[in-house]
Amino acid sequence: MHPLKNRLENKNLLEEIAKNHGTPVYVYDYQRLVHNLNILKKSLTNSFEKFHICYSVKANSNPHLLKIMRSSFPDIGTDCSSPGEVYISKKIGIDGSRIIYTGNYESIEDLQIAFDNNCNINLDDINSIERLKKIGIPEIISFRLNPGFGHGSFAQITTAGLHAKFGIPHENIIDAYLNAKKLGIKRFGLQCMAGSGNLDENYFMKVFHLIMENAQRITKKTGIDFKFISIGGGFGIPYNENEKPLDLERLFQNLSKKFYKFYPKKSEAPSLWIEPGKSIIADAGYLLAKVIGIKKSYKNYIGIDAGMETLMRNALYGAYHKIYKIGINGKNRNIYDFTGQICENTDRIATNRSFPNVNEGDLIAIMDTGAYGYSMSHNFNTRPRAAEVLVNKDQVTLIRKRETINDIFSQCNV
């Protein structure tokens, strides 16, 4: 059963949210967010002498949610890929020393912002340092390794391997560090992010082994002792009913055994860094939407007021999200496609889904949308983006106002 399923039984609260804030609306659960972060922190504390969590801001950049994370774990940092993500990290009080900045095809302007904010700059390409040195020489630098292998829950989010645009091939990684040493850089890290949404513990063990082998090879050839080694993120959640969650306690225990075989003197070992996103925030959020119409055509359709402009993952990679009806389900079910109001046939939130019969005006909850839900939403068909609310038990707080049509055109000077 979904960890928030019981929360959805509070029909009065959800109807009140819809009444006061409209639909579609992203709803985040305070307790679940704190729980996820605490599990992650505890699992790392039990297995590693030194570690650092860099929350992946791209998953969800709402500052209210970032503040909750920082209150729950004051040492948290962020993983940023753009100046905007650096901005909001600094805005909620995260120092640049706790930020890892990983761009790709980074502009000089982007690198300047990362440099000025004293971020840990993680370069995606061997040539990136040529642009960076026009700005200045940072105290510490890391490079993103492509180990020649990657895996993700979808091909589109596999971020390493022969067909990935990211990282430096392992054949060239030593040259990158030698070039950086020639520039006078003294402190180094190593980073690798091979894929997203993984639930297979063996995948992490395989990738980690490749990272550690490359770390040892780099040290042997260059004399570099790494200050940190980041294994990126990629920790999945069970979007589908038949999937099991990762056992993070066991995973980090097994990773630590491998880590300390390479670094038997624990006091001299690098710090382990991770860059989780969806494992912290995804299942703490859901999208509350309203049924607009039911259509019987060559297929049966449930039309809702949240389409691909509100939740892009489904149209982008055919992602699966559990959907629940709010209120009495009844015994009658049918097979439906869920679609929004967008003028694209790819506008599907779900296809061929067995679901209780509904009426116009009913509310539904699309689960596990805390990560890459609002952050990937957009204005196609000139539709304003949704509101966001935080629920702490029975207390509801608006944490982002619904966008208006005027907001969309506010920079056009019409």
Steps between C-alpha positions, in 0.01 A plus 500: 500500500621851424642676811255789457193287419355548849537876469269496197217367716464848647257601226389814679854634515562433130171654399590803710836525321326483162244760608752746644788457255340357187614209289735377375707549813820332618469378859805416714497306825728643770532178701589286199766745384668505841472121528675446166787730590542343844516148353768612256701680767480205742605249233807703408595573862499129580736412214736789420745698709457808282216578263318792343146512360449740210128513428438519125318833461384415147254251652308774682628848573218637716681697773249402770582133443872575494465678834335192652791287380752744645314514833493120516865463402697827542808359322312428178639642179363515148580367157451783251504506121411863431542851642136493613563195713805665657290811567226318690754290692672816622165666565407239760843515663706223341862608466685447173742260670208259538387532137624283216451673167478261204416665173544361154626709208536770762506859382755741640210690660379188682849408614550857625200470731616163634851640551383822667286300743791269594315190383675168455522511122463162334598517132323285243762521226878504476479827303283677758804594703615718210191716551530487877861622508391820322306577818737372766653194660279349772641346818337164428366337186352170393423340168199296401597148403321303230600143586370367168198349672166639608146401579177683576134418537460651151750535217450877515636520855800271457780749556814298427613248243581517131189700404491748789585865447642526851842451653858436397575154358705295743771473234555878521436572866867491608589771246230722650655479846854546371392818319335627817817433705705698249276799568593483867181348639585315822176334616284263302183298499361240262135476395293252300127491428410202284121498501179588679213313657687178574365243745756224440760486776734307270503796260636729771761244599617468139519875440669560835764238421575676170524836677737363762720330241528826309571694820789268580629518143492882506679513836770262375565700183470851642575479872162658581336410830131569460320711758166359393355241267142558389291212371231742383138409555276264311331344805157406371160465662233240423273685259336172392294276728726199440825679589678482834680795658875505541626389838725801554644366826617181329610682185731740682632224723603304191642809328703583811658153505623556145601860574717411799666213316641768271566733796579274800619797711158650564641823641680565170211398273320760289155618597219320320264743328159419358256710298148365563185661365197279453590270791444799731209685346319288238261299717446796734297676232189435296298690244139568585288537187132520410302292252376729222329248275456132418511407132410171331670477163715223350639502852360625830648826621502679832577864427660690786624856550865386523666408172851469368558868574449424870668158516748440218659169603230285345513662156878532510591141583180309555543512876252320722328668795247342733164678490235488773143623505419720798192382686282194448638274228203268447515160335466603136826539309597553140813540288588865440763730359553810713555810292528873551379793293808540280484491119744210468415131477793429733308682772447188713549473873423128482391247237289184521456541874237304694323761711176551693231681306498874565277800455577852390633696795655201678852542632789268423854483638796428271768363729878535521513836326717679756803462273500627142134595525481873549866547398429364149160667457462761229261736323413314180159611368560810717373327813625638833696271730340343808507615860699311765390434859664337801297280735625451856241270659183710460677831439512616138743771386515652154868486396463619142213703357329382186642670194263727309468576130621852579813347658577314177500823300647727769834535319354576157425872553174479308 
